[in-house]
Amino acid sequence: MLLQILSFLLDVIAGLLGGACLLRLYMQHQRIGFANPVGKFVFALTDWLVLPLRKVIPAAGKWDLASLVGAYLLQLAQYGILWLLMGRTNGGVVPLLALFGLLRLVVSGMIGLVIVYAVLSWVRADSPITDVIDRLTAPMLRPFRRLIPLVGGFDLSPLALLVVLQVAAIVLANLQGAVLR
């Protein structure tokens, strides 16, 4: 039971901080300013990790690799701690577990963004957060909007994207299981 609690707490902490690093990476790639509440929150959570990494890891074009490495290091720390708590000795598989954890974090972050976008589109909230979420989800939804027409005035592209992301999560989990066997 104690291991489950610690695992849950590590997952929450690494998920929140790693997700913020990935959101920082994506916001910078999309050239979304950080003067909004979302950007300020992301900076507050990630500056302690990303800024020192930037001194040694340069950006690659529009991609802030320091944020990506920061998210990976958080996953690596999470799985490394869990590995040690389980009493395992050979930690050679931990970097691979961290990579799968990072990919799962990307998929779950995208799912979260799409759900928040869908809820905000129903209530038509006029806030800076709405604009940021809209700009973050627009590139993901664009291919689906080209294929799926409006149905009775409703945009079903977020639902289609959620289905694809859930399938990706299932495939990723099965791939991870197959690699680790």
C-alpha positions in Angstrom: 0.0 0.0 0.0 2.8 2.4 0.8 4.4 1.8 -2.5 1.2 2.5 -4.3 0.8 5.8 -2.4 4.4 6.8 -3.2 3.9 5.8 -6.8 0.8 7.9 -7.0 2.4 10.9 -5.5 5.5 10.6 -7.7 3.2 10.3 -10.7 1.3 13.5 -9.8 4.4 15.5 -9.1 6.3 14.3 -12.2 3.1 14.6 -14.3 2.5 18.2 -13.2 6.0 19.4 -13.6 6.8 17.3 -16.8 3.5 18.4 -18.3 4.3 22.0 -17.6 7.7 21.5 -19.3 6.0 20.0 -22.3 3.4 22.8 -22.4 6.3 25.3 -22.2 7.9 23.6 -25.2 4.7 23.6 -27.2 3.7 27.2 -26.3 7.2 28.4 -27.5 6.9 26.3 -30.7 3.5 27.9 -31.4 4.9 31.3 -30.5 2.3 31.9 -27.8 3.3 34.6 -25.4 3.7 33.9 -21.7 2.2 37.1 -20.4 -1.1 35.3 -19.9 -2.2 33.3 -16.8 -1.3 30.0 -18.5 2.2 31.2 -19.4 2.9 32.6 -16.0 1.8 29.4 -14.4 4.1 27.4 -16.7 7.0 29.6 -16.1 6.5 29.5 -12.3 6.5 25.7 -12.4 9.4 25.1 -14.8 11.9 28.0 -14.6 13.9 26.2 -11.8 14.6 23.3 -14.2 14.5 24.7 -17.7 16.7 27.8 -17.2 19.8 25.9 -15.9 19.3 23.3 -18.7 19.2 26.1 -21.3 22.8 27.0 -20.4 24.0 23.6 -21.8 21.2 22.6 -24.2 20.6 24.9 -27.1 17.2 25.3 -28.9 16.8 23.5 -32.2 15.0 26.0 -34.4 11.6 26.6 -32.8 12.0 23.7 -30.4 13.1 24.4 -26.9 15.1 21.3 -26.2 15.8 22.3 -22.6 12.1 22.0 -21.8 11.9 18.6 -23.5 15.0 17.3 -21.7 13.6 18.7 -18.4 10.4 16.7 -18.9 12.4 13.6 -19.7 14.6 14.1 -16.6 11.5 14.3 -14.4 10.2 11.1 -15.8 13.6 9.5 -15.4 13.7 10.6 -11.8 10.2 9.3 -11.2 10.9 5.8 -12.7 14.4 5.7 -11.1 12.9 6.3 -7.6 10.2 3.7 -8.2 12.7 1.2 -9.4 14.8 1.6 -6.3 11.7 1.5 -4.0 10.7 -1.8 -5.6 14.1 -3.2 -4.7 15.2 -3.8 -8.2 19.0 -3.7 -8.9 19.4 -3.7 -12.7 18.3 -0.2 -13.7 19.1 -0.4 -17.4 15.5 -0.4 -18.4 14.7 2.8 -16.4 15.6 5.2 -19.3 13.3 3.3 -21.6 10.5 3.4 -19.0 11.1 7.2 -18.8 10.8 7.5 -22.5 7.5 5.7 -22.5 6.4 7.8 -19.6 7.3 10.9 -21.5 5.3 9.7 -24.5 2.3 8.9 -22.3 2.6 12.4 -20.8 2.4 13.9 -24.3 -0.7 12.0 -25.1 -2.4 12.7 -21.8 -1.5 16.4 -22.1 -3.0 16.6 -25.5 -6.2 14.8 -24.2 -6.4 17.3 -21.4 -6.0 20.3 -23.8 -8.7 19.0 -26.1 -11.1 18.4 -23.1 -10.5 21.9 -21.7 -11.0 23.3 -25.2 -14.3 21.5 -25.7 -15.6 22.6 -22.3 -14.6 26.2 -22.9 -16.2 26.1 -26.4 -19.5 25.1 -24.7 -19.5 28.0 -22.2 -17.8 30.6 -24.5 -15.7 32.0 -21.6 -14.1 35.3 -22.6 -10.8 35.0 -20.8 -7.1 35.0 -21.9 -7.0 31.3 -21.1 -9.7 30.6 -23.8 -7.5 32.2 -26.4 -4.4 30.3 -25.4 -6.2 26.9 -25.3 -7.7 27.7 -28.7 -4.3 28.5 -30.2 -2.8 25.4 -28.7 -5.5 23.0 -29.9 -6.1 24.5 -33.4 -3.1 22.8 -35.1 -4.2 19.4 -33.7 -7.8 19.9 -34.7 -7.1 21.3 -38.2 -6.7 18.0 -40.0 -9.9 16.6 -38.4 -11.8 19.8 -39.3 -10.9 19.3 -42.9 -12.3 15.8 -42.9 -15.3 16.1 -40.6 -18.0 18.6 -41.6 -20.1 20.4 -38.9 -23.1 18.3 -37.9 -26.1 20.4 -37.0 -23.7 23.3 -36.2 -21.6 21.1 -33.9 -17.8 20.6 -34.4 -17.1 16.9 -33.9 -13.4 17.3 -34.6 -12.5 17.4 -30.8 -14.3 14.1 -30.3 -12.5 12.5 -33.3 -9.2 13.7 -32.0 -9.9 12.3 -28.5 -10.7 8.9 -30.1 -7.4 9.0 -32.0 -5.5 10.0 -28.8 -7.1 7.2 -26.8 -6.1 4.7 -29.5 -2.6 6.1 -29.4 -2.5 5.7 -25.6 -3.7 2.0 -26.0 -1.1 1.3 -28.7 1.6 3.0 -26.6 0.7 0.9 -23.5 0.8 -2.3 -25.5 4.1 -1.4 -27.1 5.6 -0.6 -23.8 4.4 -4.0 -22.4 5.8 -5.8 -25.4 9.2 -4.1 -25.2 9.5 -4.7 -21.4 8.6 -8.4 -21.5 
